[in-house]
């Protein structure tokens, strides 16, 4: 019974598809395939003009009033809010938004641990712990001291986020979310170190 139902359903689907294909634009070029060659039929709509082609778009001449305005969020997304504190200068900064309850944080922990070992003298590592209210309060105080308050404010609900930042400008060189691929981080760090 089930097989018969499914067979009927499949047949209806195929027939519907045929009807849909048959209902395509009648003005598109038609081709008939015979056993020995392909014969092109004349397009019955070739002499007809598109009634909308001559009409111009009434909105085309109008400019977008927002096009010249800079997106205020775009600049913020590209930086952490400005240069970082003096103690973070001279090396790229890897910022980890962390919480003990976060599965993504546990996923990237081995990668970050390897990076800390490999880049111990070449990069600064900052953990912004947002596990609970008490930790967040400590983290906010630390972030303010390091010049990361604005970054913490925008990312504190985005655990397992890792940003690599140029400390002199505060520019975010790369931002990753729950990414355990070490090569992605080393590529950005190596480029930052080469440019320094």
N, C-alpha and C positions, 0 to 999 in steps of 0.2 A: 504493500500500500504506500509506504513511504517512498520507495523507489519510483513508483508510478507518478506520485505527486511531484517529486523532484524532476522527473523527466518532463512532465507537463510544464512545470515552471521554467525549465531550461528552454523548451520549445517556444514558449511565450516570449522569453527574453530575446531569443534569436530573431523571432518575428518582429518584435518591437524595435530591435536594432536595425532590421531591414527597413522598417517604416521610417525610422529616424534618418537613416542614410538616404532614403528616397526623398525625404523632405528637405534636403539641402538646397542651397541657392540654385534656382533654375537657370540663372544667368552664368553659372560657372561653365567652363569648357567641358563639353561632353565628348567622350571617346568610346567607341565600340571596338571591342577586341574580337576579331574573327580568328579562326584557326590558323590562317596563314599570314595575316598582317593586321595592323591597327589602322582603323579608318576614323579620321577626325570628322565630326559632324559640325555643321555651321552653328555658331552660337546665335540663338534666336534673340538674344538681348544685346548683341554687339552694336546695333545701331541706336539703342536706347541710351540716353544719358542718365547719369545718377542725379536725381532731383536735388540732392543735398550738396553735390560737388560745387555748384556755383555759389551757394550761400556761404558767406564767411562766418567764422566763429565770432559772435558778438563779444566774447570775453577775451579773445586773443590780443586785442590792442590794449586792454587794461593791464597795468602792471600789478604785481603782487605787492601790496603795501608793506608786507613783512619781509620781503626779499632783501632789502638793504639793511634791516636791523639784525644785529648780531644776536645769536641765541644766548641768553644769559647763563643757561645751564651748560652749554657746550664748553665754555671756558673752565667752569668749575670741574667738569668731568675730566679735563685734561691735566689738572694740577691738584695738588693737595692743599692749595690755598696760599702758597708762597714758599720762599726758601725755608729750609729746615734749620734747626738749631745748630750752633757752632760745633757741638760734639758729634754731629752726624755728617759734617762736611768732609769732602775729599774722597769719598767712596760711595758707590751706588747703595741705596737703602732698600732692603727687602722688608716689606710690611705685611704681617700675617694677622688677619682678623680671625681670632680664635675663640672657641668655647669648648669646654670639656664634654658637653652633651651633643656636640655637632658631629654627625657621621662623616661629612665631607672633610672636616678637620683631621679626623683619624685616617682618612684615606690619603691625604697629602702629607701627613706627618713624616713618613719615611723619606720622602723626596726632600722635604725641607731640612730634615736632619742631615742628609747627605750634602745638601748645598751649604749648610752651616760649616760642615767639616772642610769642604773643598774651598770655600771662599772666606774662611775665617779671617784672613788678613786683608782681603780684597773688597769686602762689602760689610755694611752694618745690617744687623737683623733686629727688627723691632716686632714684638708680639703685642697686639692690642687684644687683651683678654676681656671678653664680654660675657663670661659664663653666667654671672648673676649680678645683682645690683651692687653688692659690695665690691666685686672685682671691677665692675664698670666704673665705679666712682674712683678707684685707684688708677684705672686706665685713663680716665678723663684728665686727671691731674698730670699724669706722665705725658699724655698726648699734648697737653697745653705747653708743657716745658719743652717738648721736642718740635713744636710747630706743626703738630698733626691734628689739632682740634677739629678743623673743618673736615678733614678726611674721615676722622672717627665718626663725626656726626652723620655723614652720608653713608658710611659703611657698617655701622655698628649692628645693623640687622642683617648683614650679608656675610655671615660666617663662612669660612673656607675661601675667602677672597684673599688673594696675595697680589700686592702691587710692588713693582720695582720703580723706584723714584730717583730722579737726579736731585740731590740735596741742595745744590746751588740755586736751582730755579724752582724746585717743587714740581717740576713736570713729571707726570706719570709716563714712564717709558713703556710699561706693559702692565696689564691687569688680568689676572687669571681667576677663575672660579672653579674650585674643586678639581684642579688639574694636577694629576700625579706625574705627568711627563716631564722628567728632569731636563731633557734637551730643550724644551721651550724656555725654561728659566735660564739655562746656561747660555743660550744664544743671545738673550737680551743682556745678561750680565757681561758677557765677553765683549759685546759691541759697546756697552757703556764704558768698560774699562779701556778698550782700545781708543775710544774718543776722548778719554780723560787726559 
